[in-house]
Amino acid sequence: MYGLCDCNNFFVSCERVFNPSLNGRPVVVLSNNDGCVVSRSNEAKAIGIKMGQPLYQIHDLVKRHDVAVHSSNYRLYGDMSQRVMETLKSYIPHIEIYSIDEAFLDLEGHPIEKLQEFARELSRIIKRNTGIPVSIGVSHTKTLAKIASKLCKSYPKLQGACLMHREEDIKKVLSRYPVEDIWGIGRRHSKHLHTLGVTTAAQLCSKSEIWIRNILSITGVRTWRELHGTPSIEFTDKIADRQTITVSRSFAKELYDFEELHETISTFATLASEKLRRQRSVAGELQAFILTNRHREDQPQHREGKLFRFPTPTNSTLEIVKAATELLKELYRRGYGYKKSGVTLSNIMPDNAVQSSIFDTVDRPKHKLLMQTIDNINATLGRESIRIVSQGSITHHTNHKHLSPQYTTDWDDIIVVKV
């Protein structure tokens, strides 16, 4: 049996943990630059606020219903996610972290008749330990467990856990479950399925495996088998290394000055380098890109990226920032207002698989020791305690007008309790 633990309205729930006055009130969390809604409380959903809806479109709703609006506080959310996952690991040896707010659970060996109560108790413990409400779905496959977790969110009487194992119950749920909501189907495939008269999970199950293969390929076959109760999607408790790493950001306003763009590119290159080192990898290629605002038809447009290949794959911030800077010098055009920039690292491999060259002029042992020292200091004293001179503060170029404190990751923002 498998489980899927899904944090309810996760970003909103993180805000509510440290601000109980938000309980029972419509709350939304916005994307970067306070652009679109990326998380909604149930109260916000009830008044008609949609996922992905731009903030400017809901100003009237916000005012009329006293909606609490928050900027995305990713450091807080990342730390709270880690606390949820650590609680899960303390009760279940094998978990697969699927996203910041979801994890699959390997429940092999647990008696089926006790799984409902076990999952319910685990949900209660997570809420007690972290303050985050979760929904745990349990079934024969990962796909069915994901459906069960969504069902759990719709029925508060289930008390945080839904065991879906009897054949008649599964058939009943699938007969009403929209095909577009099935994990792995996707928007494009669901539209095509609708044109073929397949609108529910049960109708998809009724098709033959050959039909599924022709319409949805081998990936769809795995989903089809999972819906029939046959585990077909691998469970792994090891987080796969990224094959590409992209760090980019849109800005609150257009940037015209080279130095301002240089600060953003240096910051993104630094963050990408840190991600490389965390997974003990190196990159062989770097792409830098800058984009003007395509919505400003009154301004000249420039959208371009350039690629740099490292002679020796690296994860050194010094090398990567230097390469990104050289690319930016080639990309930048005076007089253009740039709305977004970013870097992408590719051709990624393990750091112990690098083939050294006799023509390499970089003192790699020295760079490695320096990067380890910087990472250790930043981990101990706080992010960016040590940074590259060319790095700026990206917050100068972004909107976070509704940002809550960094309650768990910054000593200056630690919560104050008045007795």
Disulfide bonds with the S-S distance in Angstrom:
none
